[in-house]
Amino acid sequence: MKKIFAMMLAAVMCCLMLVSCGDSKYVGTYTYELLGEKMSIELKDDHKAKVFGESGAEWEVDGDKIILSDESGKDDETIELTINDDGDLEMSESGITMTFEKEED
């Protein structure tokens, strides 16, 4: 019985590791420059994010989108970024499209 439980636990842990590995390709800093001012979004490997230099956000992948939300749960508003084919992130707000380019490591 202990061996079966240990094997099932190991299998579940392996599955969880594989699922979380897929998001690691999005970890990094993305920047957008407007009129000489840089805006950035930093996605960390623990699914925390810094948005425009401020901590307190979480991120998750939903299909071809990255969803940023308030990690405290107090604010229901989210930011939706589309993942482009080249790996950059795109956001549209009030008819303006901003492309955040991933910085090289």
Secondary structure, DSSP 8 states (H G I E B T S, - for coil): -HHHHHHHHHHHHHHHHHHHHGGGGG-EEEEEEETTEEEEEEE-TTSEEEETTEEEEEEEEETTEEEEEETTSS---EEEEEE-TTS-EEEEETTEEEEEEE---
